[in-house]
């Protein structure tokens, strides 16, 4: 009888630990995705970050694992300069709020790096929950390719905007 009680207690402890880890590390994650907006009557590829949780979320940084692109919160030439200098991106999102970040192409020797062939692109959204800011969270990852960004983000010559 004592053996059964010990086994049940161990199982309940394991389930409680798994639930606690899920609650602290996964629940309340922001949602990030590739999207296309209009800027100066042209398609503009972006990363949209949305807070789907009932509490505030602190976005600590949004980075990329590709030399072809950087991100900016600002439109136009100022945003391009901020992206090329690698300015950090951080902001707070209220429940239900979203923020779009421009995907800015980088250049090497006057040629866009994205034109040098298809390659995988990962954007990492580093975040923390507003009610537990001391606890580091796993980043939200948006995986795509240069070809996908170019397909949807560049103006198609056969379509009039």
Secondary structure, DSSP 8 states (H G I E B T S, - for coil): -HHHHHHHHHHHHHHHHHHHHHHHHTTT--EEEEEEEEETTEEEEEEEEE--SSS-EEEEEEEES-TTEEEESS-HHHHHHHHHTT----EEE-TT-EEEEEEEE-EETTEEGGGG---EEEEEEEEEETT-TTS----EEEEEEHHHHHHHHS--TTS--
